[in-house]
Amino acid sequence: KEFESLNTRVVAISVDNTEYASKVWEGVVNRRFTILSDPGARVIRSYGLLHPSAGMEGQDIALDTTLLVDFDGHERWRRVSETLPDLPTAEEILTRIRETPHASEGEAR
């Protein structure tokens, strides 16, 4: 609810298919959010977040990253996490959203 009140939507992007990514994330967090599949890693690569051949079987994987992106696709904030436990909390993200320029103008992130 708090994200919605800040005109913000939480979305995950994975190189994995949506079904597999959903199962993985359900085990990590209690909250559900939209998970988009980017099997060719086009979007992930465009943000410089692809870790080539770093997967257990030599596949490309995405770096665990939290981004704030506005409606025009401009990156407003980024945090690359070293591990899943290092992901920012919801409160940390909400604080960043509030501190981000244009937050009071109703611009989505």
Biopython code that builds the backbone (N, CA, C, O; Angstrom):
import numpy as np
from Bio.PDB.StructureBuilder import StructureBuilder

atoms = [
    (1, "LYS", "N", (0.815, -1.206, 0.000)),
    (1, "LYS", "CA", (0.000, 0.000, 0.000)),
    (1, "LYS", "C", (0.850, 1.258, 0.000)),
    (1, "LYS", "O", (0.543, 2.232, -0.687)),
    (2, "GLU", "N", (1.915, 1.223, 0.775)),
    (2, "GLU", "CA", (2.742, 2.421, 0.863)),
    (2, "GLU", "C", (3.426, 2.719, -0.472)),
    (2, "GLU", "O", (3.581, 3.882, -0.846)),
    (3, "PHE", "N", (3.834, 1.668, -1.189)),
    (3, "PHE", "CA", (4.433, 1.884, -2.511)),
    (3, "PHE", "C", (3.406, 2.521, -3.442)),
    (3, "PHE", "O", (3.724, 3.454, -4.178)),
    (4, "GLU", "N", (2.177, 2.016, -3.407)),
    (4, "GLU", "CA", (1.109, 2.569, -4.249)),
    (4, "GLU", "C", (0.858, 4.036, -3.923)),
    (4, "GLU", "O", (0.644, 4.845, -4.826)),
    (5, "SER", "N", (0.884, 4.382, -2.647)),
    (5, "SER", "CA", (0.632, 5.774, -2.265)),
    (5, "SER", "C", (1.727, 6.708, -2.784)),
    (5, "SER", "O", (1.519, 7.917, -2.892)),
    (6, "LEU", "N", (2.885, 6.144, -3.101)),
    (6, "LEU", "CA", (3.988, 6.928, -3.666)),
    (6, "LEU", "C", (4.063, 6.763, -5.185)),
    (6, "LEU", "O", (5.074, 7.093, -5.804)),
    (7, "ASN", "N", (2.978, 6.248, -5.778)),
    (7, "ASN", "CA", (2.896, 6.061, -7.229)),
    (7, "ASN", "C", (4.054, 5.200, -7.734)),
    (7, "ASN", "O", (4.675, 5.497, -8.755)),
    (8, "THR", "N", (4.327, 4.121, -6.988)),
    (8, "THR", "CA", (5.464, 3.255, -7.275)),
    (8, "THR", "C", (4.995, 1.813, -7.403)),
    (8, "THR", "O", (4.125, 1.354, -6.662)),
    (9, "ARG", "N", (5.585, 1.120, -8.348)),
    (9, "ARG", "CA", (5.257, -0.273, -8.580)),
    (9, "ARG", "C", (6.519, -1.115, -8.438)),
    (9, "ARG", "O", (7.567, -0.748, -8.970)),
    (10, "VAL", "N", (6.434, -2.237, -7.729)),
    (10, "VAL", "CA", (7.566, -3.138, -7.556)),
    (10, "VAL", "C", (7.493, -4.208, -8.639)),
    (10, "VAL", "O", (6.484, -4.898, -8.787)),
    (11, "VAL", "N", (8.587, -4.332, -9.394)),
    (11, "VAL", "CA", (8.662, -5.304, -10.480)),
    (11, "VAL", "C", (10.039, -5.946, -10.446)),
    (11, "VAL", "O", (11.042, -5.258, -10.257)),
    (12, "ALA", "N", (10.094, -7.256, -10.626)),
    (12, "ALA", "CA", (11.377, -7.955, -10.737)),
    (12, "ALA", "C", (11.567, -8.379, -12.185)),
    (12, "ALA", "O", (10.604, -8.720, -12.871)),
    (13, "ILE", "N", (12.803, -8.356, -12.643)),
    (13, "ILE", "CA", (13.132, -8.822, -13.988)),
    (13, "ILE", "C", (14.186, -9.906, -13.836)),
    (13, "ILE", "O", (15.194, -9.715, -13.156)),
    (14, "SER", "N", (13.946, -11.048, -14.475)),
    (14, "SER", "CA", (14.841, -12.188, -14.349)),
    (14, "SER", "C", (15.188, -12.749, -15.718)),
    (14, "SER", "O", (14.382, -12.680, -16.647)),
    (15, "VAL", "N", (16.399, -13.308, -15.843)),
    (15, "VAL", "CA", (16.746, -14.009, -17.079)),
    (15, "VAL", "C", (16.056, -15.368, -17.124)),
    (15, "VAL", "O", (15.974, -15.994, -18.180)),
    (16, "ASP", "N", (15.560, -15.819, -15.976)),
    (16, "ASP", "CA", (14.841, -17.093, -15.901)),
    (16, "ASP", "C", (13.419, -16.927, -16.400)),
    (16, "ASP", "O", (12.917, -15.810, -16.521)),
    (17, "ASN", "N", (12.767, -18.062, -16.691)),
    (17, "ASN", "CA", (11.358, -17.959, -17.069)),
    (17, "ASN", "C", (10.554, -17.553, -15.839)),
    (17, "ASN", "O", (10.981, -17.770, -14.705)),
    (18, "THR", "N", (9.409, -16.973, -16.074)),
    (18, "THR", "CA", (8.594, -16.388, -15.007)),
    (18, "THR", "C", (8.211, -17.406, -13.940)),
    (18, "THR", "O", (8.240, -17.090, -12.751)),
    (19, "GLU", "N", (7.853, -18.621, -14.344)),
    (19, "GLU", "CA", (7.428, -19.639, -13.376)),
    (19, "GLU", "C", (8.565, -19.988, -12.413)),
    (19, "GLU", "O", (8.358, -20.039, -11.200)),
    (20, "TYR", "N", (9.751, -20.225, -12.944)),
    (20, "TYR", "CA", (10.898, -20.561, -12.096)),
    (20, "TYR", "C", (11.256, -19.386, -11.182)),
    (20, "TYR", "O", (11.469, -19.570, -9.984)),
    (21, "ALA", "N", (11.321, -18.199, -11.741)),
    (21, "ALA", "CA", (11.674, -17.013, -10.950)),
    (21, "ALA", "C", (10.665, -16.786, -9.825)),
    (21, "ALA", "O", (11.046, -16.417, -8.714)),
    (22, "SER", "N", (9.385, -17.005, -10.108)),
    (22, "SER", "CA", (8.346, -16.833, -9.080)),
    (22, "SER", "C", (8.572, -17.787, -7.917)),
    (22, "SER", "O", (8.456, -17.391, -6.757)),
    (23, "LYS", "N", (8.895, -19.045, -8.220)),
    (23, "LYS", "CA", (9.141, -20.026, -7.159)),
    (23, "LYS", "C", (10.345, -19.625, -6.311)),
    (23, "LYS", "O", (10.307, -19.730, -5.085)),
    (24, "VAL", "N", (11.405, -19.168, -6.958)),
    (24, "VAL", "CA", (12.606, -18.749, -6.227)),
    (24, "VAL", "C", (12.278, -17.588, -5.299)),
    (24, "VAL", "O", (12.633, -17.619, -4.121)),
    (25, "TRP", "N", (11.601, -16.557, -5.820)),
    (25, "TRP", "CA", (11.318, -15.367, -5.015)),
    (25, "TRP", "C", (10.310, -15.635, -3.910)),
    (25, "TRP", "O", (10.372, -14.989, -2.864)),
    (26, "GLU", "N", (9.385, -16.566, -4.107)),
    (26, "GLU", "CA", (8.432, -16.888, -3.042)),
    (26, "GLU", "C", (9.161, -17.430, -1.824)),
    (26, "GLU", "O", (8.702, -17.246, -0.696)),
    (27, "GLY", "N", (10.295, -18.099, -2.035)),
    (27, "GLY", "CA", (11.072, -18.628, -0.926)),
    (27, "GLY", "C", (11.927, -17.584, -0.234)),
    (27, "GLY", "O", (12.411, -17.819, 0.873)),
    (28, "VAL", "N", (12.122, -16.437, -0.864)),
    (28, "VAL", "CA", (12.998, -15.395, -0.324)),
    (28, "VAL", "C", (12.219, -14.297, 0.383)),
    (28, "VAL", "O", (12.645, -13.808, 1.429)),
    (29, "VAL", "N", (11.092, -13.909, -0.176)),
    (29, "VAL", "CA", (10.299, -12.818, 0.402)),
    (29, "VAL", "C", (8.860, -13.271, 0.604)),
    (29, "VAL", "O", (8.384, -14.184, -0.072)),
    (30, "ASN", "N", (8.186, -12.635, 1.523)),
    (30, "ASN", "CA", (6.799, -12.989, 1.819)),
    (30, "ASN", "C", (5.798, -12.261, 0.938)),
    (30, "ASN", "O", (4.624, -12.629, 0.902)),
    (31, "ARG", "N", (6.235, -11.257, 0.244)),
    (31, "ARG", "CA", (5.329, -10.427, -0.543)),
    (31, "ARG", "C", (5.421, -10.806, -2.005)),
    (31, "ARG", "O", (6.502, -11.081, -2.524)),
    (32, "ARG", "N", (4.291, -10.818, -2.653)),
    (32, "ARG", "CA", (4.272, -11.105, -4.096)),
    (32, "ARG", "C", (4.357, -9.801, -4.868)),
    (32, "ARG", "O", (3.814, -8.776, -4.455)),
    (33, "PHE", "N", (5.044, -9.859, -5.989)),
    (33, "PHE", "CA", (5.144, -8.722, -6.892)),
    (33, "PHE", "C", (5.297, -9.265, -8.295)),
    (33, "PHE", "O", (5.560, -10.453, -8.481)),
    (34, "THR", "N", (5.137, -8.414, -9.268)),
    (34, "THR", "CA", (5.216, -8.817, -10.662)),
    (34, "THR", "C", (6.642, -9.228, -11.005)),
    (34, "THR", "O", (7.598, -8.520, -10.687)),
    (35, "ILE", "N", (6.774, -10.381, -11.660)),
    (35, "ILE", "CA", (8.077, -10.837, -12.125)),
    (35, "ILE", "C", (8.012, -10.950, -13.639)),
    (35, "ILE", "O", (7.177, -11.671, -14.186)),
    (36, "LEU", "N", (8.899, -10.233, -14.302)),
    (36, "LEU", "CA", (8.971, -10.251, -15.757)),
    (36, "LEU", "C", (10.150, -11.106, -16.192)),
    (36, "LEU", "O", (11.206, -11.092, -15.560)),
    (37, "SER", "N", (9.964, -11.848, -17.273)),
    (37, "SER", "CA", (11.026, -12.691, -17.796)),
    (37, "SER", "C", (11.746, -11.979, -18.934)),
    (37, "SER", "O", (11.116, -11.438, -19.842)),
    (38, "ASP", "N", (13.062, -11.987, -18.873)),
    (38, "ASP", "CA", (13.915, -11.373, -19.896)),
    (38, "ASP", "C", (14.948, -12.424, -20.326)),
    (38, "ASP", "O", (16.144, -12.254, -20.088)),
    (39, "PRO", "N", (14.476, -13.528, -20.971)),
    (39, "PRO", "CA", (15.371, -14.653, -21.267)),
    (39, "PRO", "C", (16.569, -14.286, -22.145)),
    (39, "PRO", "O", (17.621, -14.915, -22.028)),
    (40, "GLY", "N", (16.440, -13.313, -22.995)),
    (40, "GLY", "CA", (17.568, -12.860, -23.804)),
    (40, "GLY", "C", (18.398, -11.804, -23.105)),
    (40, "GLY", "O", (19.415, -11.359, -23.637)),
    (41, "ALA", "N", (17.974, -11.397, -21.915)),
    (41, "ALA", "CA", (18.659, -10.413, -21.065)),
    (41, "ALA", "C", (18.819, -9.051, -21.737)),
    (41, "ALA", "O", (19.751, -8.311, -21.422)),
    (42, "ARG", "N", (17.928, -8.720, -22.647)),
    (42, "ARG", "CA", (18.032, -7.434, -23.347)),
    (42, "ARG", "C", (17.896, -6.247, -22.382)),
    (42, "ARG", "O", (18.717, -5.329, -22.403)),
    (43, "VAL", "N", (16.865, -6.270, -21.547)),
    (43, "VAL", "CA", (16.644, -5.174, -20.594)),
    (43, "VAL", "C", (17.737, -5.176, -19.525)),
    (43, "VAL", "O", (18.294, -4.129, -19.194)),
    (44, "ILE", "N", (18.031, -6.341, -18.998)),
    (44, "ILE", "CA", (19.064, -6.461, -17.965)),
    (44, "ILE", "C", (20.400, -5.941, -18.495)),
    (44, "ILE", "O", (21.111, -5.215, -17.800)),
    (45, "ARG", "N", (20.731, -6.314, -19.712)),
    (45, "ARG", "CA", (21.987, -5.861, -20.335)),
    (45, "ARG", "C", (21.983, -4.342, -20.535)),
    (45, "ARG", "O", (23.011, -3.689, -20.357)),
    (46, "SER", "N", (20.828, -3.784, -20.904)),
    (46, "SER", "CA", (20.759, -2.338, -21.162)),
    (46, "SER", "C", (21.057, -1.514, -19.905)),
    (46, "SER", "O", (21.497, -0.369, -20.006)),
    (47, "TYR", "N", (20.818, -2.092, -18.726)),
    (47, "TYR", "CA", (21.136, -1.411, -17.467)),
    (47, "TYR", "C", (22.521, -1.800, -16.935)),
    (47, "TYR", "O", (22.915, -1.375, -15.849)),
    (48, "GLY", "N", (23.256, -2.615, -17.710)),
    (48, "GLY", "CA", (24.601, -3.018, -17.296)),
    (48, "GLY", "C", (24.606, -3.972, -16.123)),
    (48, "GLY", "O", (25.525, -3.952, -15.305)),
    (49, "LEU", "N", (23.574, -4.817, -16.035)),
    (49, "LEU", "CA", (23.420, -5.683, -14.867)),
    (49, "LEU", "C", (23.583, -7.164, -15.176)),
    (49, "LEU", "O", (23.175, -8.007, -14.377)),
    (50, "LEU", "N", (24.172, -7.497, -16.320)),
    (50, "LEU", "CA", (24.364, -8.894, -16.686)),
    (50, "LEU", "C", (25.741, -9.354, -16.225)),
    (50, "LEU", "O", (26.745, -8.678, -16.448)),
    (51, "HIS", "N", (25.771, -10.506, -15.583)),
    (51, "HIS", "CA", (27.028, -11.111, -15.141)),
    (51, "HIS", "C", (27.243, -12.333, -16.033)),
    (51, "HIS", "O", (26.769, -13.425, -15.718)),
    (52, "PRO", "N", (27.965, -12.149, -17.160)),
    (52, "PRO", "CA", (28.101, -13.223, -18.148)),
    (52, "PRO", "C", (28.771, -14.478, -17.587)),
    (52, "PRO", "O", (29.775, -14.410, -16.878)),
    (53, "SER", "N", (28.185, -15.612, -17.925)),
    (53, "SER", "CA", (28.737, -16.936, -17.588)),
    (53, "SER", "C", (28.983, -17.143, -16.099)),
    (53, "SER", "O", (29.832, -17.956, -15.731)),
    (54, "ALA", "N", (28.271, -16.438, -15.238)),
    (54, "ALA", "CA", (28.508, -16.531, -13.793)),
    (54, "ALA", "C", (27.578, -17.519, -13.096)),
    (54, "ALA", "O", (27.711, -17.757, -11.895)),
    (55, "GLY", "N", (26.647, -18.089, -13.836)),
    (55, "GLY", "CA", (25.735, -19.056, -13.246)),
    (55, "GLY", "C", (26.429, -20.371, -12.940)),
    (55, "GLY", "O", (27.545, -20.609, -13.400)),
    (56, "MET", "N", (25.776, -21.223, -12.167)),
    (56, "MET", "CA", (26.366, -22.496, -11.759)),
    (56, "MET", "C", (26.723, -23.378, -12.953)),
    (56, "MET", "O", (27.657, -24.176, -12.883)),
    (57, "GLU", "N", (25.990, -23.236, -14.030)),
    (57, "GLU", "CA", (26.260, -24.037, -15.225)),
    (57, "GLU", "C", (26.822, -23.176, -16.346)),
    (57, "GLU", "O", (26.724, -23.538, -17.519)),
    (58, "GLY", "N", (27.408, -22.044, -15.992)),
    (58, "GLY", "CA", (28.032, -21.170, -16.972)),
    (58, "GLY", "C", (27.078, -20.264, -17.725)),
    (58, "GLY", "O", (27.471, -19.615, -18.694)),
    (59, "GLN", "N", (25.825, -20.213, -17.289)),
    (59, "GLN", "CA", (24.849, -19.349, -17.957)),
    (59, "GLN", "C", (24.987, -17.907, -17.470)),
    (59, "GLN", "O", (25.544, -17.646, -16.404)),
    (60, "ASP", "N", (24.475, -16.989, -18.265)),
    (60, "ASP", "CA", (24.455, -15.581, -17.868)),
    (60, "ASP", "C", (23.427, -15.392, -16.759)),
    (60, "ASP", "O", (22.346, -15.979, -16.804)),
    (61, "ILE", "N", (23.760, -14.577, -15.769)),
    (61, "ILE", "CA", (22.812, -14.269, -14.701)),
    (61, "ILE", "C", (22.771, -12.755, -14.491)),
    (61, "ILE", "O", (23.690, -12.031, -14.872)),
    (62, "ALA", "N", (21.696, -12.309, -13.885)),
    (62, "ALA", "CA", (21.552, -10.886, -13.571)),
    (62, "ALA", "C", (22.129, -10.622, -12.187)),
    (62, "ALA", "O", (22.001, -11.447, -11.283)),
    (63, "LEU", "N", (22.761, -9.469, -12.031)),
    (63, "LEU", "CA", (23.219, -9.045, -10.712)),
    (63, "LEU", "C", (21.996, -8.664, -9.889)),
    (63, "LEU", "O", (21.083, -8.019, -10.405)),
    (64, "ASP", "N", (21.964, -9.050, -8.622)),
    (64, "ASP", "CA", (20.847, -8.688, -7.748)),
    (64, "ASP", "C", (20.908, -7.190, -7.504)),
    (64, "ASP", "O", (21.779, -6.697, -6.788)),
    (65, "THR", "N", (19.973, -6.477, -8.107)),
    (65, "THR", "CA", (20.024, -5.020, -8.094)),
    (65, "THR", "C", (18.648, -4.434, -7.842)),
    (65, "THR", "O", (17.644, -4.959, -8.322)),
    (66, "THR", "N", (18.605, -3.355, -7.097)),
    (66, "THR", "CA", (17.379, -2.595, -6.904)),
    (66, "THR", "C", (17.549, -1.278, -7.643)),
    (66, "THR", "O", (18.507, -0.541, -7.408)),
    (67, "LEU", "N", (16.611, -0.989, -8.539)),
    (67, "LEU", "CA", (16.640, 0.249, -9.325)),
    (67, "LEU", "C", (15.364, 1.027, -9.097)),
    (67, "LEU", "O", (14.294, 0.442, -8.929)),
    (68, "LEU", "N", (15.472, 2.342, -9.091)),
    (68, "LEU", "CA", (14.298, 3.200, -9.182)),
    (68, "LEU", "C", (14.344, 3.789, -10.580)),
    (68, "LEU", "O", (15.301, 4.471, -10.948)),
    (69, "VAL", "N", (13.299, 3.521, -11.357)),
    (69, "VAL", "CA", (13.233, 3.966, -12.749)),
    (69, "VAL", "C", (11.950, 4.765, -12.928)),
    (69, "VAL", "O", (10.886, 4.329, -12.489)),
    (70, "ASP", "N", (12.036, 5.932, -13.571)),
    (70, "ASP", "CA", (10.843, 6.749, -13.769)),
    (70, "ASP", "C", (10.070, 6.298, -15.009)),
    (70, "ASP", "O", (10.504, 5.391, -15.719)),
    (71, "PHE", "N", (8.926, 6.932, -15.268)),
    (71, "PHE", "CA", (8.073, 6.565, -16.398)),
    (71, "PHE", "C", (8.796, 6.635, -17.735)),
    (71, "PHE", "O", (8.458, 5.904, -18.666)),
    (72, "ASP", "N", (9.781, 7.505, -17.833)),
    (72, "ASP", "CA", (10.523, 7.667, -19.085)),
    (72, "ASP", "C", (11.683, 6.692, -19.212)),
    (72, "ASP", "O", (12.421, 6.734, -20.197)),
    (73, "GLY", "N", (11.854, 5.812, -18.226)),
    (73, "GLY", "CA", (12.926, 4.826, -18.275)),
    (73, "GLY", "C", (14.258, 5.324, -17.754)),
    (73, "GLY", "O", (15.273, 4.643, -17.899)),
    (74, "HIS", "N", (14.269, 6.512, -17.144)),
    (74, "HIS", "CA", (15.516, 7.057, -16.595)),
    (74, "HIS", "C", (15.768, 6.486, -15.206)),
    (74, "HIS", "O", (14.885, 6.472, -14.348)),
    (75, "GLU", "N", (16.976, 6.023, -15.010)),
    (75, "GLU", "CA", (17.354, 5.486, -13.713)),
    (75, "GLU", "C", (17.545, 6.626, -12.720)),
    (75, "GLU", "O", (18.264, 7.586, -12.998)),
    (76, "ARG", "N", (16.897, 6.516, -11.557)),
    (76, "ARG", "CA", (16.987, 7.542, -10.515)),
    (76, "ARG", "C", (17.876, 7.111, -9.350)),
    (76, "ARG", "O", (18.454, 7.954, -8.664)),
    (77, "TRP", "N", (17.985, 5.799, -9.126)),
    (77, "TRP", "CA", (18.789, 5.273, -8.025)),
    (77, "TRP", "C", (19.090, 3.811, -8.291)),
    (77, "TRP", "O", (18.302, 3.113, -8.929)),
    (78, "ARG", "N", (20.252, 3.339, -7.793)),
    (78, "ARG", "CA", (20.659, 1.951, -8.002)),
    (78, "ARG", "C", (21.405, 1.438, -6.777)),
    (78, "ARG", "O", (22.204, 2.149, -6.167)),
    (79, "ARG", "N", (21.124, 0.188, -6.435)),
    (79, "ARG", "CA", (21.923, -0.496, -5.411)),
    (79, "ARG", "C", (22.134, -1.926, -5.872)),
    (79, "ARG", "O", (21.179, -2.690, -6.012)),
    (80, "VAL", "N", (23.395, -2.288, -6.108)),
    (80, "VAL", "CA", (23.754, -3.653, -6.487)),
    (80, "VAL", "C", (24.072, -4.398, -5.196)),
    (80, "VAL", "O", (24.901, -3.950, -4.404)),
    (81, "SER", "N", (23.414, -5.531, -4.987)),
    (81, "SER", "CA", (23.604, -6.321, -3.773)),
    (81, "SER", "C", (24.583, -7.461, -4.039)),
    (81, "SER", "O", (24.565, -8.074, -5.106)),
    (82, "GLU", "N", (25.428, -7.733, -3.063)),
    (82, "GLU", "CA", (26.401, -8.823, -3.188)),
    (82, "GLU", "C", (25.729, -10.188, -3.037)),
    (82, "GLU", "O", (26.130, -11.156, -3.682)),
    (83, "THR", "N", (24.704, -10.260, -2.180)),
    (83, "THR", "CA", (23.994, -11.511, -1.918)),
    (83, "THR", "C", (22.515, -11.192, -1.732)),
    (83, "THR", "O", (22.146, -10.030, -1.558)),
    (84, "LEU", "N", (21.668, -12.218, -1.767)),
    (84, "LEU", "CA", (20.237, -11.987, -1.533)),
    (84, "LEU", "C", (19.965, -11.381, -0.158)),
    (84, "LEU", "O", (19.123, -10.490, -0.054)),
    (85, "PRO", "N", (20.651, -11.830, 0.908)),
    (85, "PRO", "CA", (20.405, -11.178, 2.206)),
    (85, "PRO", "C", (20.802, -9.704, 2.227)),
    (85, "PRO", "O", (20.380, -8.962, 3.114)),
    (86, "ASP", "N", (21.606, -9.277, 1.261)),
    (86, "ASP", "CA", (22.061, -7.891, 1.192)),
    (86, "ASP", "C", (21.057, -6.985, 0.471)),
    (86, "ASP", "O", (21.288, -5.781, 0.359)),
    (87, "LEU", "N", (19.956, -7.541, -0.013)),
    (87, "LEU", "CA", (18.947, -6.716, -0.685)),
    (87, "LEU", "C", (18.403, -5.680, 0.290)),
    (87, "LEU", "O", (18.266, -5.969, 1.479)),
    (88, "PRO", "N", (18.092, -4.484, -0.189)),
    (88, "PRO", "CA", (17.550, -3.461, 0.717)),
    (88, "PRO", "C", (16.162, -3.856, 1.225)),
    (88, "PRO", "O", (15.413, -4.556, 0.544)),
    (89, "THR", "N", (15.842, -3.402, 2.413)),
    (89, "THR", "CA", (14.515, -3.667, 2.971)),
    (89, "THR", "C", (13.488, -2.765, 2.288)),
    (89, "THR", "O", (13.842, -1.792, 1.623)),
    (90, "ALA", "N", (12.225, -3.101, 2.462)),
    (90, "ALA", "CA", (11.158, -2.265, 1.904)),
    (90, "ALA", "C", (11.263, -0.845, 2.451)),
    (90, "ALA", "O", (11.061, 0.121, 1.714)),
    (91, "GLU", "N", (11.577, -0.714, 3.735)),
    (91, "GLU", "CA", (11.686, 0.625, 4.336)),
    (91, "GLU", "C", (12.837, 1.423, 3.725)),
    (91, "GLU", "O", (12.709, 2.627, 3.501)),
    (92, "GLU", "N", (13.956, 0.756, 3.458)),
    (92, "GLU", "CA", (15.084, 1.444, 2.805)),
    (92, "GLU", "C", (14.683, 1.946, 1.416)),
    (92, "GLU", "O", (15.029, 3.060, 1.023)),
    (93, "ILE", "N", (13.957, 1.117, 0.691)),
    (93, "ILE", "CA", (13.521, 1.501, -0.655)),
    (93, "ILE", "C", (12.521, 2.651, -0.577)),
    (93, "ILE", "O", (12.603, 3.601, -1.356)),
    (94, "LEU", "N", (11.586, 2.570, 0.352)),
    (94, "LEU", "CA", (10.607, 3.650, 0.516)),
    (94, "LEU", "C", (11.304, 4.969, 0.857)),
    (94, "LEU", "O", (10.911, 6.024, 0.361)),
    (95, "THR", "N", (12.321, 4.911, 1.689)),
    (95, "THR", "CA", (13.086, 6.120, 2.021)),
    (95, "THR", "C", (13.728, 6.698, 0.773)),
    (95, "THR", "O", (13.679, 7.909, 0.557)),
    (96, "ARG", "N", (14.327, 5.854, -0.048)),
    (96, "ARG", "CA", (14.946, 6.324, -1.295)),
    (96, "ARG", "C", (13.911, 6.939, -2.227)),
    (96, "ARG", "O", (14.171, 7.961, -2.862)),
    (97, "ILE", "N", (12.745, 6.322, -2.307)),
    (97, "ILE", "CA", (11.685, 6.858, -3.171)),
    (97, "ILE", "C", (11.317, 8.265, -2.713)),
    (97, "ILE", "O", (11.196, 9.183, -3.525)),
    (98, "ARG", "N", (11.140, 8.422, -1.409)),
    (98, "ARG", "CA", (10.773, 9.739, -0.866)),
    (98, "ARG", "C", (11.868, 10.779, -1.113)),
    (98, "ARG", "O", (11.571, 11.959, -1.300)),
    (99, "GLU", "N", (13.124, 10.351, -1.115)),
    (99, "GLU", "CA", (14.254, 11.267, -1.306)),
    (99, "GLU", "C", (14.554, 11.543, -2.777)),
    (99, "GLU", "O", (15.310, 12.461, -3.095)),
    (100, "THR", "N", (13.969, 10.761, -3.663)),
    (100, "THR", "CA", (14.267, 10.876, -5.090)),
    (100, "THR", "C", (13.621, 12.127, -5.673)),
    (100, "THR", "O", (12.457, 12.412, -5.390)),
    (101, "PRO", "N", (14.368, 12.879, -6.488)),
    (101, "PRO", "CA", (13.778, 14.063, -7.134)),
    (101, "PRO", "C", (12.503, 13.698, -7.886)),
    (101, "PRO", "O", (12.406, 12.617, -8.466)),
    (102, "HIS", "N", (11.547, 14.584, -7.873)),
    (102, "HIS", "CA", (10.257, 14.443, -8.547)),
    (102, "HIS", "C", (9.279, 13.541, -7.802)),
    (102, "HIS", "O", (8.176, 13.298, -8.293)),
    (103, "ALA", "N", (9.658, 13.041, -6.632)),
    (103, "ALA", "CA", (8.764, 12.155, -5.891)),
    (103, "ALA", "C", (7.445, 12.836, -5.566)),
    (103, "ALA", "O", (6.405, 12.178, -5.532)),
    (104, "SER", "N", (7.468, 14.131, -5.328)),
    (104, "SER", "CA", (6.239, 14.837, -4.965)),
    (104, "SER", "C", (5.407, 15.222, -6.180)),
    (104, "SER", "O", (4.287, 15.711, -6.031)),
    (105, "GLU", "N", (5.937, 15.008, -7.378)),
    (105, "GLU", "CA", (5.215, 15.389, -8.588)),
    (105, "GLU", "C", (4.403, 14.237, -9.171)),
    (105, "GLU", "O", (3.850, 14.355, -10.264)),
    (106, "GLY", "N", (4.330, 13.123, -8.445)),
    (106, "GLY", "CA", (3.523, 12.007, -8.914)),
    (106, "GLY", "C", (4.186, 11.189, -10.004)),
    (106, "GLY", "O", (3.514, 10.429, -10.701)),
    (107, "GLU", "N", (5.476, 11.330, -10.162)),
    (107, "GLU", "CA", (6.191, 10.578, -11.186)),
    (107, "GLU", "C", (6.469, 9.175, -10.665)),
    (107, "GLU", "O", (6.997, 9.020, -9.564)),
    (108, "ALA", "N", (6.131, 8.171, -11.426)),
    (108, "ALA", "CA", (6.329, 6.794, -10.980)),
    (108, "ALA", "C", (7.788, 6.407, -11.036)),
    (108, "ALA", "O", (8.591, 6.954, -11.792)),
    (109, "ARG", "N", (8.092, 5.424, -10.187)),
    (109, "ARG", "CA", (9.439, 4.875, -10.159)),
    (109, "ARG", "C", (9.358, 3.393, -10.304)),
    (109, "ARG", "O", (10.385, 2.716, -10.307)),
]
sb = StructureBuilder()
sb.init_structure("model")
sb.init_model(0)
sb.init_chain("A")
sb.init_seg("    ")
for serial, (resi, resn, name, xyz) in enumerate(atoms, 1):
    if name == "N":
        sb.init_residue(resn, " ", resi, " ")
    sb.init_atom(name, np.array(xyz, "f"), 0.0, 1.0, " ", f" {name:<3s}", serial, name[0])
structure = sb.get_structure()
